[in-house]
Amino acid sequence: MTSLTSGSVPARSAGADPYPAPRRSAGPRAHRSAGGPGPVVPRPVRDKKEYEWVSARTVLAVTGVGAVAVIALWWHSTPDVSGLGGWLTGAGELLGLLAGYGVVVLVALMARLPPLERGIGTDQLARWHAMGGRYVVSVVVAHGLLIVWGYAVEAHTGVVSETAILLTQYPDVLMATVAGFLLLGVGIVSMRAARRRLRYETWYYLHLYTYLAIALAFSHQFAVGASFIGSLAARFWWSAMYATVAIAVLWYRVAVPLRAFARHRFTVIGVKSEGPGVISVYIGGSHLDELAAEPGQFFRWRFLTRSLWWSSHPYSLSAAPGTDILRITAKNLGDHSRAMSQLQPGTRVIAEGPYGAFTAGRSDRGVVLLAGGVGITPLRAMFSTLPSPVTLIYRASSEADIVFRDELDAIATARGARVYYLVGTRAEIGGDPLSPRMLRSLVPGLDQQEVYVCGPSGMISAAVEALRDAGVPQRQIHFESFEF
Ligand SMILES: Cc1cc2nc3c(=O)[nH]c(=O)nc-3n(C[C@H](O)[C@H](O)[C@H](O)COP(=O)(O)OP(=O)(O)OC[C@H]3O[C@@H](n4cnc5c(N)ncnc54)[C@H](O)[C@@H]3O)c2cc1C
């Protein structure tokens, strides 16, 4: 069955979000706006997107300059290369330097640096990190093999006896070898087939062994690396690079969230059922405007209860952030999301963020929001705040799966916006509800609009392809995946 609903009344200021108040008791630290459904006036949409100057090209250029500097360091410190042994060793040393640089870049991508998080977006960074990780692990393995082979050729001995010498007589090399195996192990458990079989948390905590690997491998670079042995300046700048990224990780992943916890005092106000398996959690706090969170962004939430404190999970804001209240909405997909329905008012929360580049700058174009399933959450927040003419298209497999229907209809009515619910399986509908033809018929002038897509990854790929086929230029298509 297809259900298309459209609400359309004269436009009104986009200022007020009909923010629904939680039904349950406000708890010990009652929030001043928790008593009634008073409208929250959201922050105005920025003229420009934050960190708009950060693009894939900028990141690639900075990374490329670093790689060229590393090659220059090797070139400068490598005398004439001659003979098979010399070539093998030289190539092994160059790959070792590139691997040492590569791990720093990989960690920097995940250091929660605001220009990257808000300019590029966490999901894109995670994809780069995963792709780069595969290259770095391959380079580490090639480095080890070439060095051993090269040394063996130069010393006229066998590869096995050269390996034994390096491992027994050079403790730094032994530590680096352990580090190499750790990195290889992390690479293997991160492969799609292995990762699917692991719980997310198991994979995540195994992944943290990367830090141990980096620490173990560090000293061998200076102890045996030809580029560093004779150059204090090279050792200084190399150490400075590692130290800068280590400080950034500690600052942005640990200190900033703890400081925000102390300053904003995030506390659960209440939990509300939104439909089968979907709940909203209302989180109060003070000075929340200082966070400068925007509709479309997400936080990593760590609820300080006995069973949930040890893991943080990403959830998007499902309503425009207020000055003292935030709302997230979670679909019950596993242990964490299920446990969230049991949260009690008064539970303290560590919120890390805001993150994400899935935000809208001011634009003269109309806006189309395309939601699939629980991907409605960030789009619901944007729907009530974007100033341009907005059309929301919400794809759900059944009527029961539609969340926020009353809110969406109320916002559409108040704003003169349009909302379409595309409900049913393909078989029931008799075709693809997100086909280029259907999208064009719902949104006249589609190719002139900015389009924001959020939903399961399969739905995102299909929607992006359909939008391209419908003539929407790639630069006008923005999407966020709920999978890292
Ligand atoms: C940027 C972003 C925004 C999101 N916003 C929402 C939202 O508004 N509403 C909503 O319902 N869901 C949202 N999600 C998905 C939500 O984070 C996962 O469904 C949730 O973490 C599942 O955890 P679980 O223990 O309940 O299920 P599990 O069965 O443990 O996990 C199910 C899947 O969720 C992912 N996942 C699990 N834990 C984490 C984690 N700590 N960090 C990242 N991914 C994880 C993994 O892909 C895993 O396969 C968002 C995800 C991302 C990346």
The ligand as a Tripos MOL2 file, in Angstrom:
@<TRIPOS>MOLECULE
LIG
   53    58     1     0     0
SMALL
NO_CHARGES

@<TRIPOS>ATOM
      1 C1         26.2730    9.1960   12.8690 C.3       1 LIG1
      2 C2         25.2470    8.2000   13.3770 C.ar      1 LIG1
      3 C3         24.0220    8.6570   13.8150 C.ar      1 LIG1
      4 C4         23.0680    7.7350   14.2680 C.ar      1 LIG1
      5 N1         21.8480    8.2010   14.6620 N.ar      1 LIG1
      6 C5         20.8960    7.3150   15.0360 C.ar      1 LIG1
      7 C6         19.5960    7.7690   15.4170 C.ar      1 LIG1
      8 O1         19.3060    8.9580   15.4430 O.2       1 LIG1
      9 N2         18.6800    6.8280   15.7670 N.ar      1 LIG1
     10 C7         18.9660    5.4740   15.7590 C.ar      1 LIG1
     11 O2         18.0960    4.6750   16.0840 O.2       1 LIG1
     12 N3         20.1940    5.0390   15.3940 N.ar      1 LIG1
     13 C8         21.1570    5.9080   15.0500 C.ar      1 LIG1
     14 N4         22.3950    5.4540   14.7000 N.ar      1 LIG1
     15 C9         22.6660    4.0070   14.7750 C.3       1 LIG1
     16 C10        22.9530    3.6220   16.2230 C.3       1 LIG1
     17 O3         24.1580    4.2300   16.6590 O.3       1 LIG1
     18 C11        23.1080    2.1120   16.3340 C.3       1 LIG1
     19 O4         21.9050    1.5400   15.9020 O.3       1 LIG1
     20 C12        23.3470    1.7060   17.7540 C.3       1 LIG1
     21 O5         24.6170    2.1480   18.1780 O.3       1 LIG1
     22 C13        23.2310    0.1910   17.8400 C.3       1 LIG1
     23 O6         23.7640   -0.2840   19.0530 O.3       1 LIG1
     24 P1         23.1190   -1.5700   19.7690 P.3       1 LIG1
     25 O7         24.0180   -2.0210   20.8610 O.co2     1 LIG1
     26 O8         21.7200   -1.2820   20.1350 O.co2     1 LIG1
     27 O9         23.0810   -2.6370   18.6070 O.3       1 LIG1
     28 P2         24.2040   -3.6130   18.1060 P.3       1 LIG1
     29 O10        23.5050   -4.8560   17.6740 O.co2     1 LIG1
     30 O11        25.3370   -3.7060   19.0610 O.co2     1 LIG1
     31 O12        24.7450   -2.8380   16.8230 O.3       1 LIG1
     32 C14        24.0380   -2.7670   15.6120 C.3       1 LIG1
     33 C15        24.9290   -2.0060   14.6260 C.3       1 LIG1
     34 O13        25.0570   -0.6330   15.0620 O.3       1 LIG1
     35 C16        26.4070   -0.1750   14.8560 C.3       1 LIG1
     36 N5         26.9680    0.2170   16.1680 N.ar      1 LIG1
     37 C17        26.8300   -0.4340   17.3370 C.ar      1 LIG1
     38 N6         27.4500    0.2120   18.3310 N.ar      1 LIG1
     39 C18        28.0130    1.3010   17.7690 C.ar      1 LIG1
     40 C19        28.8220    2.3690   18.2690 C.ar      1 LIG1
     41 N7         29.1560    2.4430   19.5480 N.pl3     1 LIG1
     42 N8         29.2350    3.3080   17.4010 N.ar      1 LIG1
     43 C20        28.9270    3.2270   16.0870 C.ar      1 LIG1
     44 N9         28.1530    2.2690   15.5560 N.ar      1 LIG1
     45 C21        27.7180    1.3160   16.3760 C.ar      1 LIG1
     46 C22        27.1720   -1.3140   14.2310 C.3       1 LIG1
     47 O14        27.1590   -1.1160   12.8280 O.3       1 LIG1
     48 C23        26.3730   -2.5260   14.5690 C.3       1 LIG1
     49 O15        26.5080   -3.5200   13.5980 O.3       1 LIG1
     50 C24        23.3650    6.3550   14.2790 C.ar      1 LIG1
     51 C25        24.6140    5.9100   13.8630 C.ar      1 LIG1
     52 C26        25.5420    6.8100   13.4080 C.ar      1 LIG1
     53 C27        26.8760    6.3010   12.9570 C.3       1 LIG1
@<TRIPOS>BOND
     1     1     2 1
     2     2     3 ar
     3     2    52 ar
     4     3     4 ar
     5     4     5 ar
     6     4    50 ar
     7     5     6 ar
     8     6     7 ar
     9     6    13 1
    10     7     8 2
    11     7     9 ar
    12     9    10 ar
    13    10    11 2
    14    10    12 ar
    15    12    13 ar
    16    13    14 ar
    17    14    15 1
    18    14    50 ar
    19    15    16 1
    20    16    17 1
    21    16    18 1
    22    18    19 1
    23    18    20 1
    24    20    21 1
    25    20    22 1
    26    22    23 1
    27    23    24 1
    28    24    25 2
    29    24    26 1
    30    24    27 1
    31    27    28 1
    32    28    29 2
    33    28    30 1
    34    28    31 1
    35    31    32 1
    36    32    33 1
    37    33    34 1
    38    33    48 1
    39    34    35 1
    40    35    36 1
    41    35    46 1
    42    36    37 ar
    43    36    45 ar
    44    37    38 ar
    45    38    39 ar
    46    39    40 ar
    47    39    45 ar
    48    40    41 1
    49    40    42 ar
    50    42    43 ar
    51    43    44 ar
    52    44    45 ar
    53    46    47 1
    54    46    48 1
    55    48    49 1
    56    50    51 ar
    57    51    52 ar
    58    52    53 1
@<TRIPOS>SUBSTRUCTURE
     1 LIG1         1 GROUP 0 **** ****
